[in-house]
Amino acid sequence: MTDEHPWAARPTPGRPRPAPAPPGAGDDGLAERTVANVRSRLAELDGLDTADHVAVFDAVHRELADVLGRLDRDPGPERPGPGPSGRPH
């Protein structure tokens, strides 16, 4: 991460990936896009030297932790909770 742009990703071996949008730039589908990106990066491990796997795992872990942190800070629109019966309204 950089001090100027905390959302900027560190370079890792393998295919470059697009930098995530800055926080607050619209997180619609963020979790789904992140999971798809992570799965793609993990699928490319076979083409990398084993020594490079740890760097990819570390980068994927940072990316997932960052996204989970952003989702915790901005849970999105409020959804109605369960009614008295325990079922959604």
VEXTIPA-597608 format. One record per atom (N, C-alpha, C): residue number from 1; residue in three letters; atom name; x, y, z. Coordinates in nm, 3 decimals. Atoms other than C-alpha are relative to their C-alpha. Layout:
// residues N
<fidren pos="NUM" code="Ala" site="CA" x="X" y="Y" z="Z"/>
...
This chain:
// residues 89
<fidren pos="1" code="Met" site="N" x="0.084" y="-0.118" z="0.000"/>
<fidren pos="1" code="Met" site="CA" x="0.000" y="0.000" z="0.000"/>
<fidren pos="1" code="Met" site="C" x="0.088" y="0.123" z="0.000"/>
<fidren pos="2" code="Thr" site="N" x="-0.076" y="-0.124" z="-0.002"/>
<fidren pos="2" code="Thr" site="CA" x="0.111" y="0.353" z="-0.047"/>
<fidren pos="2" code="Thr" site="C" x="-0.064" y="0.095" z="0.099"/>
<fidren pos="3" code="Asp" site="N" x="0.054" y="-0.099" z="-0.093"/>
<fidren pos="3" code="Asp" site="CA" x="0.074" y="0.643" z="0.193"/>
<fidren pos="3" code="Asp" site="C" x="-0.099" y="0.093" z="-0.069"/>
<fidren pos="4" code="Glu" site="N" x="0.086" y="-0.093" z="0.073"/>
<fidren pos="4" code="Glu" site="CA" x="-0.080" y="0.863" z="-0.075"/>
<fidren pos="4" code="Glu" site="C" x="-0.133" y="-0.064" z="-0.037"/>
<fidren pos="5" code="His" site="N" x="0.120" y="0.071" z="0.041"/>
<fidren pos="5" code="His" site="CA" x="-0.331" y="0.602" z="-0.197"/>
<fidren pos="5" code="His" site="C" x="-0.005" y="-0.134" z="0.071"/>
<fidren pos="6" code="Pro" site="N" x="-0.001" y="0.126" z="-0.076"/>
<fidren pos="6" code="Pro" site="CA" x="-0.398" y="0.334" z="0.067"/>
<fidren pos="6" code="Pro" site="C" x="-0.066" y="-0.115" z="-0.073"/>
<fidren pos="7" code="Trp" site="N" x="0.066" y="0.108" z="0.072"/>
<fidren pos="7" code="Trp" site="CA" x="-0.611" y="0.137" z="-0.179"/>
<fidren pos="7" code="Trp" site="C" x="0.086" y="-0.053" z="-0.115"/>
<fidren pos="8" code="Ala" site="N" x="-0.086" y="0.046" z="0.109"/>
<fidren pos="8" code="Ala" site="CA" x="-0.327" y="0.102" z="-0.430"/>
<fidren pos="8" code="Ala" site="C" x="0.065" y="-0.133" z="0.037"/>
<fidren pos="9" code="Ala" site="N" x="-0.051" y="0.134" z="-0.026"/>
<fidren pos="9" code="Ala" site="CA" x="-0.210" y="-0.257" z="-0.461"/>
<fidren pos="9" code="Ala" site="C" x="0.151" y="-0.006" z="-0.020"/>
<fidren pos="10" code="Arg" site="N" x="-0.142" y="0.026" z="0.019"/>
<fidren pos="10" code="Arg" site="CA" x="0.146" y="-0.377" z="-0.425"/>
<fidren pos="10" code="Arg" site="C" x="0.015" y="-0.093" z="-0.120"/>
<fidren pos="11" code="Pro" site="N" x="-0.019" y="0.090" z="0.114"/>
<fidren pos="11" code="Pro" site="CA" x="0.287" y="-0.545" z="-0.736"/>
<fidren pos="11" code="Pro" site="C" x="0.033" y="-0.141" z="0.047"/>
<fidren pos="12" code="Thr" site="N" x="-0.029" y="0.140" z="-0.029"/>
<fidren pos="12" code="Thr" site="CA" x="0.297" y="-0.924" z="-0.729"/>
<fidren pos="12" code="Thr" site="C" x="0.027" y="-0.071" z="-0.130"/>
<fidren pos="13" code="Pro" site="N" x="-0.025" y="0.076" z="0.122"/>
<fidren pos="13" code="Pro" site="CA" x="0.414" y="-1.187" z="-0.974"/>
<fidren pos="13" code="Pro" site="C" x="-0.132" y="-0.040" z="-0.066"/>
<fidren pos="14" code="Gly" site="N" x="0.120" y="0.043" z="0.072"/>
<fidren pos="14" code="Gly" site="CA" x="0.167" y="-1.294" z="-1.239"/>
<fidren pos="14" code="Gly" site="C" x="-0.060" y="0.115" z="-0.078"/>
<fidren pos="15" code="Arg" site="N" x="0.072" y="-0.099" z="0.081"/>
<fidren pos="15" code="Arg" site="CA" x="-0.084" y="-1.102" z="-1.445"/>
<fidren pos="15" code="Arg" site="C" x="-0.033" y="0.123" z="0.084"/>
<fidren pos="16" code="Pro" site="N" x="0.038" y="-0.120" z="-0.075"/>
<fidren pos="16" code="Pro" site="CA" x="-0.128" y="-0.739" z="-1.338"/>
<fidren pos="16" code="Pro" site="C" x="-0.151" y="0.009" z="0.010"/>
<fidren pos="17" code="Arg" site="N" x="0.143" y="-0.013" z="-0.020"/>
<fidren pos="17" code="Arg" site="CA" x="-0.469" y="-0.660" z="-1.200"/>
<fidren pos="17" code="Arg" site="C" x="-0.035" y="0.147" z="0.011"/>
<fidren pos="18" code="Pro" site="N" x="0.038" y="-0.140" z="-0.011"/>
<fidren pos="18" code="Pro" site="CA" x="-0.664" y="-0.338" z="-1.210"/>
<fidren pos="18" code="Pro" site="C" x="-0.005" y="0.042" z="0.146"/>
<fidren pos="19" code="Ala" site="N" x="0.005" y="-0.052" z="-0.137"/>
<fidren pos="19" code="Ala" site="CA" x="-0.634" y="-0.121" z="-0.902"/>
<fidren pos="19" code="Ala" site="C" x="-0.145" y="0.019" z="0.039"/>
<fidren pos="20" code="Pro" site="N" x="0.138" y="-0.021" z="-0.044"/>
<fidren pos="20" code="Pro" site="CA" x="-0.951" y="-0.113" z="-0.693"/>
<fidren pos="20" code="Pro" site="C" x="-0.033" y="0.149" z="0.004"/>
<fidren pos="21" code="Ala" site="N" x="0.044" y="-0.139" z="-0.008"/>
<fidren pos="21" code="Ala" site="CA" x="-1.154" y="0.205" z="-0.690"/>
<fidren pos="21" code="Ala" site="C" x="0.024" y="0.052" z="0.140"/>
<fidren pos="22" code="Pro" site="N" x="-0.018" y="-0.057" z="-0.133"/>
<fidren pos="22" code="Pro" site="CA" x="-1.089" y="0.444" z="-0.404"/>
<fidren pos="22" code="Pro" site="C" x="-0.126" y="-0.020" z="0.083"/>
<fidren pos="23" code="Pro" site="N" x="0.118" y="0.015" z="-0.086"/>
<fidren pos="23" code="Pro" site="CA" x="-1.318" y="0.402" z="-0.102"/>
<fidren pos="23" code="Pro" site="C" x="-0.102" y="0.110" z="-0.031"/>
<fidren pos="24" code="Gly" site="N" x="0.107" y="-0.095" z="0.025"/>
<fidren pos="24" code="Gly" site="CA" x="-1.652" y="0.569" z="-0.158"/>
<fidren pos="24" code="Gly" site="C" x="-0.027" y="0.024" z="-0.148"/>
<fidren pos="25" code="Ala" site="N" x="0.019" y="-0.021" z="0.144"/>
<fidren pos="25" code="Ala" site="CA" x="-1.627" y="0.546" z="-0.538"/>
<fidren pos="25" code="Ala" site="C" x="-0.108" y="-0.090" z="-0.056"/>
<fidren pos="26" code="Gly" site="N" x="0.107" y="0.089" z="0.044"/>
<fidren pos="26" code="Gly" site="CA" x="-1.922" y="0.309" z="-0.553"/>
<fidren pos="26" code="Gly" site="C" x="0.042" y="-0.144" z="0.016"/>
<fidren pos="27" code="Asp" site="N" x="-0.041" y="0.136" z="-0.032"/>
<fidren pos="27" code="Asp" site="CA" x="-1.898" y="-0.039" z="-0.408"/>
<fidren pos="27" code="Asp" site="C" x="-0.103" y="-0.103" z="-0.044"/>
<fidren pos="28" code="Asp" site="N" x="0.098" y="0.097" z="0.050"/>
<fidren pos="28" code="Asp" site="CA" x="-2.186" y="-0.203" z="-0.598"/>
<fidren pos="28" code="Asp" site="C" x="0.073" y="-0.118" z="-0.061"/>
<fidren pos="29" code="Gly" site="N" x="-0.061" y="0.120" z="0.054"/>
<fidren pos="29" code="Gly" site="CA" x="-2.077" y="-0.559" z="-0.663"/>
<fidren pos="29" code="Gly" site="C" x="0.147" y="-0.017" z="0.036"/>
<fidren pos="30" code="Leu" site="N" x="-0.142" y="0.005" z="-0.037"/>
<fidren pos="30" code="Leu" site="CA" x="-1.739" y="-0.503" z="-0.496"/>
<fidren pos="30" code="Leu" site="C" x="0.042" y="-0.140" z="0.043"/>
<fidren pos="31" code="Ala" site="N" x="-0.036" y="0.133" z="-0.050"/>
<fidren pos="31" code="Ala" site="CA" x="-1.738" y="-0.838" z="-0.317"/>
<fidren pos="31" code="Ala" site="C" x="0.005" y="-0.101" z="-0.114"/>
<fidren pos="32" code="Glu" site="N" x="0.005" y="0.095" z="0.111"/>
<fidren pos="32" code="Glu" site="CA" x="-1.836" y="-1.029" z="-0.630"/>
<fidren pos="32" code="Glu" site="C" x="0.118" y="0.019" z="-0.095"/>
<fidren pos="33" code="Arg" site="N" x="-0.114" y="-0.028" z="0.089"/>
<fidren pos="33" code="Arg" site="CA" x="-1.573" y="-0.855" z="-0.845"/>
<fidren pos="33" code="Arg" site="C" x="0.131" y="-0.045" z="0.064"/>
<fidren pos="34" code="Thr" site="N" x="-0.122" y="0.037" z="-0.070"/>
<fidren pos="34" code="Thr" site="CA" x="-1.307" y="-0.914" z="-0.582"/>
<fidren pos="34" code="Thr" site="C" x="0.018" y="-0.151" z="0.000"/>
<fidren pos="35" code="Val" site="N" x="-0.009" y="0.147" z="-0.002"/>
<fidren pos="35" code="Val" site="CA" x="-1.386" y="-1.285" z="-0.549"/>
<fidren pos="35" code="Val" site="C" x="0.035" y="-0.052" z="-0.139"/>
<fidren pos="36" code="Ala" site="N" x="-0.032" y="0.043" z="0.136"/>
<fidren pos="36" code="Ala" site="CA" x="-1.380" y="-1.325" z="-0.928"/>
<fidren pos="36" code="Ala" site="C" x="0.147" y="0.027" z="-0.033"/>
<fidren pos="37" code="Asn" site="N" x="-0.140" y="-0.036" z="0.024"/>
<fidren pos="37" code="Asn" site="CA" x="-1.044" y="-1.146" z="-0.946"/>
<fidren pos="37" code="Asn" site="C" x="0.094" y="-0.093" z="0.076"/>
<fidren pos="38" code="Val" site="N" x="-0.083" y="0.088" z="-0.082"/>
<fidren pos="38" code="Val" site="CA" x="-0.899" y="-1.355" z="-0.662"/>
<fidren pos="38" code="Val" site="C" x="0.002" y="-0.140" z="-0.059"/>
<fidren pos="39" code="Arg" site="N" x="0.005" y="0.135" z="0.059"/>
<fidren pos="39" code="Arg" site="CA" x="-1.016" y="-1.680" z="-0.821"/>
<fidren pos="39" code="Arg" site="C" x="0.086" y="-0.007" z="-0.126"/>
<fidren pos="40" code="Ser" site="N" x="-0.080" y="-0.005" z="0.122"/>
<fidren pos="40" code="Ser" site="CA" x="-0.856" y="-1.577" z="-1.149"/>
<fidren pos="40" code="Ser" site="C" x="0.149" y="-0.001" z="0.033"/>
<fidren pos="41" code="Arg" site="N" x="-0.141" y="-0.006" z="-0.039"/>
<fidren pos="41" code="Arg" site="CA" x="-0.527" y="-1.494" z="-0.978"/>
<fidren pos="41" code="Arg" site="C" x="0.047" y="-0.133" z="0.057"/>
<fidren pos="42" code="Leu" site="N" x="-0.038" y="0.130" z="-0.056"/>
<fidren pos="42" code="Leu" site="CA" x="-0.525" y="-1.823" z="-0.787"/>
<fidren pos="42" code="Leu" site="C" x="0.009" y="-0.106" z="-0.109"/>
<fidren pos="43" code="Ala" site="N" x="-0.004" y="0.097" z="0.111"/>
<fidren pos="43" code="Ala" site="CA" x="-0.596" y="-2.015" z="-1.109"/>
<fidren pos="43" code="Ala" site="C" x="0.130" y="0.011" z="-0.078"/>
<fidren pos="44" code="Glu" site="N" x="-0.125" y="-0.020" z="0.072"/>
<fidren pos="44" code="Glu" site="CA" x="-0.276" y="-1.869" z="-1.254"/>
<fidren pos="44" code="Glu" site="C" x="0.123" y="-0.051" z="0.075"/>
<fidren pos="45" code="Leu" site="N" x="-0.114" y="0.047" z="-0.078"/>
<fidren pos="45" code="Leu" site="CA" x="-0.057" y="-2.019" z="-0.980"/>
<fidren pos="45" code="Leu" site="C" x="0.077" y="-0.111" z="-0.071"/>
<fidren pos="46" code="Asp" site="N" x="-0.068" y="0.110" z="0.070"/>
<fidren pos="46" code="Asp" site="CA" x="0.019" y="-2.324" z="-1.196"/>
<fidren pos="46" code="Asp" site="C" x="0.107" y="0.051" z="-0.096"/>
<fidren pos="47" code="Gly" site="N" x="-0.097" y="-0.054" z="0.094"/>
<fidren pos="47" code="Gly" site="CA" x="0.206" y="-2.100" z="-1.439"/>
<fidren pos="47" code="Gly" site="C" x="0.116" y="0.074" z="0.066"/>
<fidren pos="48" code="Leu" site="N" x="-0.106" y="-0.072" z="-0.072"/>
<fidren pos="48" code="Leu" site="CA" x="0.427" y="-1.945" z="-1.169"/>
<fidren pos="48" code="Leu" site="C" x="0.093" y="-0.097" z="0.070"/>
<fidren pos="49" code="Asp" site="N" x="-0.092" y="0.078" z="-0.083"/>
<fidren pos="49" code="Asp" site="CA" x="0.734" y="-2.073" z="-0.991"/>
<fidren pos="49" code="Asp" site="C" x="-0.060" y="-0.012" z="0.139"/>
<fidren pos="50" code="Thr" site="N" x="0.053" y="0.023" z="-0.135"/>
<fidren pos="50" code="Thr" site="CA" x="0.646" y="-2.221" z="-0.653"/>
<fidren pos="50" code="Thr" site="C" x="0.045" y="0.111" z="0.095"/>
<fidren pos="51" code="Ala" site="N" x="-0.052" y="-0.106" z="-0.088"/>
<fidren pos="51" code="Ala" site="CA" x="0.863" y="-1.955" z="-0.488"/>
<fidren pos="51" code="Ala" site="C" x="-0.086" y="0.127" z="-0.009"/>
<fidren pos="52" code="Asp" site="N" x="0.084" y="-0.118" z="0.016"/>
<fidren pos="52" code="Asp" site="CA" x="0.624" y="-1.689" z="-0.624"/>
<fidren pos="52" code="Asp" site="C" x="-0.140" y="-0.017" z="0.059"/>
<fidren pos="53" code="His" site="N" x="0.135" y="0.025" z="-0.053"/>
<fidren pos="53" code="His" site="CA" x="0.313" y="-1.851" z="-0.474"/>
<fidren pos="53" code="His" site="C" x="-0.027" y="0.080" z="0.127"/>
<fidren pos="54" code="Val" site="N" x="0.021" y="-0.070" z="-0.127"/>
<fidren pos="54" code="Val" site="CA" x="0.362" y="-1.694" z="-0.130"/>
<fidren pos="54" code="Val" site="C" x="-0.035" y="0.147" z="-0.025"/>
<fidren pos="55" code="Ala" site="N" x="0.029" y="-0.140" z="0.030"/>
<fidren pos="55" code="Ala" site="CA" x="0.365" y="-1.343" z="-0.279"/>
<fidren pos="55" code="Ala" site="C" x="-0.144" y="0.016" z="-0.050"/>
<fidren pos="56" code="Val" site="N" x="0.138" y="-0.006" z="0.050"/>
<fidren pos="56" code="Val" site="CA" x="0.038" y="-1.415" z="-0.461"/>
<fidren pos="56" code="Val" site="C" x="-0.097" y="-0.022" z="0.115"/>
<fidren pos="57" code="Phe" site="N" x="0.088" y="0.025" z="-0.114"/>
<fidren pos="57" code="Phe" site="CA" x="-0.121" y="-1.561" z="-0.147"/>
<fidren pos="57" code="Phe" site="C" x="-0.007" y="0.123" z="0.091"/>
<fidren pos="58" code="Asp" site="N" x="-0.001" y="-0.120" z="-0.084"/>
<fidren pos="58" code="Asp" site="CA" x="-0.012" y="-1.255" z="0.054"/>
<fidren pos="58" code="Asp" site="C" x="-0.080" y="0.113" z="-0.064"/>
<fidren pos="59" code="Ala" site="N" x="0.073" y="-0.106" z="0.069"/>
<fidren pos="59" code="Ala" site="CA" x="-0.149" y="-1.016" z="-0.209"/>
<fidren pos="59" code="Ala" site="C" x="-0.150" y="-0.026" z="0.002"/>
<fidren pos="60" code="Val" site="N" x="0.141" y="0.037" z="-0.002"/>
<fidren pos="60" code="Val" site="CA" x="-0.479" y="-1.204" z="-0.227"/>
<fidren pos="60" code="Val" site="C" x="-0.057" y="0.021" z="0.140"/>
<fidren pos="61" code="His" site="N" x="0.046" y="-0.019" z="-0.139"/>
<fidren pos="61" code="His" site="CA" x="-0.507" y="-1.201" z="0.152"/>
<fidren pos="61" code="His" site="C" x="-0.019" y="0.148" z="0.029"/>
<fidren pos="62" code="Arg" site="N" x="0.013" y="-0.145" z="-0.022"/>
<fidren pos="62" code="Arg" site="CA" x="-0.443" y="-0.824" z="0.163"/>
<fidren pos="62" code="Arg" site="C" x="-0.123" y="0.054" z="-0.072"/>
<fidren pos="63" code="Glu" site="N" x="0.114" y="-0.049" z="0.078"/>
<fidren pos="63" code="Glu" site="CA" x="-0.700" y="-0.765" z="-0.110"/>
<fidren pos="63" code="Glu" site="C" x="-0.133" y="-0.039" z="0.067"/>
<fidren pos="64" code="Leu" site="N" x="0.123" y="0.044" z="-0.065"/>
<fidren pos="64" code="Leu" site="CA" x="-0.968" y="-0.972" z="0.064"/>
<fidren pos="64" code="Leu" site="C" x="-0.021" y="0.073" z="0.133"/>
<fidren pos="65" code="Ala" site="N" x="0.012" y="-0.071" z="-0.128"/>
<fidren pos="65" code="Ala" site="CA" x="-0.894" y="-0.811" z="0.403"/>
<fidren pos="65" code="Ala" site="C" x="-0.041" y="0.145" z="-0.024"/>
<fidren pos="66" code="Asp" site="N" x="0.034" y="-0.138" z="0.032"/>
<fidren pos="66" code="Asp" site="CA" x="-0.913" y="-0.464" z="0.245"/>
<fidren pos="66" code="Asp" site="C" x="-0.148" y="0.012" z="-0.038"/>
<fidren pos="67" code="Val" site="N" x="0.140" y="-0.005" z="0.043"/>
<fidren pos="67" code="Val" site="CA" x="-1.247" y="-0.536" z="0.080"/>
<fidren pos="67" code="Val" site="C" x="-0.094" y="-0.026" z="0.117"/>
<fidren pos="68" code="Leu" site="N" x="0.085" y="0.026" z="-0.117"/>
<fidren pos="68" code="Leu" site="CA" x="-1.393" y="-0.685" z="0.397"/>
<fidren pos="68" code="Leu" site="C" x="-0.003" y="0.121" z="0.092"/>
<fidren pos="69" code="Gly" site="N" x="-0.005" y="-0.121" z="-0.083"/>
<fidren pos="69" code="Gly" site="CA" x="-1.277" y="-0.378" z="0.589"/>
<fidren pos="69" code="Gly" site="C" x="-0.085" y="0.111" z="-0.058"/>
<fidren pos="70" code="Arg" site="N" x="0.083" y="-0.103" z="0.064"/>
<fidren pos="70" code="Arg" site="CA" x="-1.439" y="-0.146" z="0.335"/>
<fidren pos="70" code="Arg" site="C" x="-0.147" y="-0.032" z="0.012"/>
<fidren pos="71" code="Leu" site="N" x="0.140" y="0.039" z="-0.012"/>
<fidren pos="71" code="Leu" site="CA" x="-1.761" y="-0.343" z="0.344"/>
<fidren pos="71" code="Leu" site="C" x="-0.050" y="0.017" z="0.143"/>
<fidren pos="72" code="Asp" site="N" x="0.038" y="-0.022" z="-0.140"/>
<fidren pos="72" code="Asp" site="CA" x="-1.762" y="-0.327" z="0.725"/>
<fidren pos="72" code="Asp" site="C" x="-0.024" y="0.148" z="0.027"/>
<fidren pos="73" code="Arg" site="N" x="0.015" y="-0.144" z="-0.022"/>
<fidren pos="73" code="Arg" site="CA" x="-1.718" y="0.053" z="0.715"/>
<fidren pos="73" code="Arg" site="C" x="-0.120" y="0.056" z="-0.073"/>
<fidren pos="74" code="Asp" site="N" x="0.111" y="-0.050" z="0.081"/>
<fidren pos="74" code="Asp" site="CA" x="-1.983" y="0.102" z="0.446"/>
<fidren pos="74" code="Asp" site="C" x="-0.089" y="-0.118" z="-0.038"/>
<fidren pos="75" code="Pro" site="N" x="0.081" y="0.119" z="0.025"/>
<fidren pos="75" code="Pro" site="CA" x="-2.244" y="-0.174" z="0.473"/>
<fidren pos="75" code="Pro" site="C" x="-0.102" y="0.016" z="-0.111"/>
<fidren pos="76" code="Gly" site="N" x="0.096" y="-0.019" z="0.108"/>
<fidren pos="76" code="Gly" site="CA" x="-2.455" y="-0.021" z="0.197"/>
<fidren pos="76" code="Gly" site="C" x="-0.134" y="0.046" z="0.053"/>
<fidren pos="77" code="Pro" site="N" x="0.132" y="-0.047" z="-0.043"/>
<fidren pos="77" code="Pro" site="CA" x="-2.822" y="0.068" z="0.207"/>
<fidren pos="77" code="Pro" site="C" x="-0.056" y="-0.087" z="0.111"/>
<fidren pos="78" code="Glu" site="N" x="0.060" y="0.073" z="-0.112"/>
<fidren pos="78" code="Glu" site="CA" x="-3.012" y="-0.027" z="0.518"/>
<fidren pos="78" code="Glu" site="C" x="-0.109" y="-0.091" z="-0.054"/>
<fidren pos="79" code="Arg" site="N" x="0.102" y="0.097" z="0.041"/>
<fidren pos="79" code="Arg" site="CA" x="-3.222" y="-0.336" z="0.471"/>
<fidren pos="79" code="Arg" site="C" x="-0.093" y="-0.025" z="0.118"/>
<fidren pos="80" code="Pro" site="N" x="0.092" y="0.024" z="-0.111"/>
<fidren pos="80" code="Pro" site="CA" x="-3.534" y="-0.408" z="0.671"/>
<fidren pos="80" code="Pro" site="C" x="0.038" y="-0.128" z="0.073"/>
<fidren pos="81" code="Gly" site="N" x="-0.030" y="0.117" z="-0.082"/>
<fidren pos="81" code="Gly" site="CA" x="-3.473" y="-0.647" z="0.956"/>
<fidren pos="81" code="Gly" site="C" x="-0.119" y="-0.093" z="0.007"/>
<fidren pos="82" code="Pro" site="N" x="0.111" y="0.094" z="-0.013"/>
<fidren pos="82" code="Pro" site="CA" x="-3.688" y="-0.943" z="1.047"/>
<fidren pos="82" code="Pro" site="C" x="-0.113" y="0.062" z="0.082"/>
<fidren pos="83" code="Gly" site="N" x="0.116" y="-0.044" z="-0.076"/>
<fidren pos="83" code="Gly" site="CA" x="-4.037" y="-0.874" z="1.170"/>
<fidren pos="83" code="Gly" site="C" x="-0.014" y="-0.081" z="0.127"/>
<fidren pos="84" code="Pro" site="N" x="0.020" y="0.073" z="-0.126"/>
<fidren pos="84" code="Pro" site="CA" x="-4.180" y="-1.010" z="1.496"/>
<fidren pos="84" code="Pro" site="C" x="0.002" y="-0.152" z="-0.019"/>
<fidren pos="85" code="Ser" site="N" x="0.003" y="0.145" z="0.023"/>
<fidren pos="85" code="Ser" site="CA" x="-4.217" y="-1.353" z="1.336"/>
<fidren pos="85" code="Ser" site="C" x="0.138" y="-0.055" z="-0.034"/>
<fidren pos="86" code="Gly" site="N" x="-0.134" y="0.045" z="0.037"/>
<fidren pos="86" code="Gly" site="CA" x="-3.845" y="-1.363" z="1.249"/>
<fidren pos="86" code="Gly" site="C" x="0.021" y="-0.002" z="-0.150"/>
<fidren pos="87" code="Arg" site="N" x="-0.011" y="-0.005" z="0.146"/>
<fidren pos="87" code="Arg" site="CA" x="-3.920" y="-1.330" z="0.877"/>
<fidren pos="87" code="Arg" site="C" x="0.015" y="0.145" z="-0.045"/>
<fidren pos="88" code="Pro" site="N" x="-0.013" y="-0.139" z="0.049"/>
<fidren pos="88" code="Pro" site="CA" x="-3.825" y="-1.023" z="0.670"/>
<fidren pos="88" code="Pro" site="C" x="-0.137" y="0.061" z="-0.025"/>
<fidren pos="89" code="His" site="N" x="0.126" y="-0.074" z="0.023"/>
<fidren pos="89" code="His" site="CA" x="-4.096" y="-0.757" z="0.634"/>
<fidren pos="89" code="His" site="C" x="-0.048" y="-0.019" z="-0.140"/>
